Amino acid sequence: MEKKVVGKFVWVIKNFSFLQSEKIYSDPFVIGGCIWQLLACPNGNGVDDHMSLYLEDLADCGSLSFDWRRKTYFRLKIVNQVSKKLSVRK
């Protein structure tokens, strides 16, 4: 049976409305002994009027076996500092 690991990471992006970058990365963080990083595309990833957000596993792929895998469940919450009603949880 798989061991359930619970963790939490908070990423505060200052001045989000004024970002000019196509991609921004969080600092790496560790949950369950694995190193993760968030990648945000503030203007979407080829889709206008959308924000794209990705959870990346920073494992050293060269040291992993061909059939390696990691089962992951995660929730994202985007908080609008101006209006909590505009916050989103997925």
Order of alpha helices (4+ residues) and beta strands (2+ residues): beta-beta-beta-beta-beta-beta
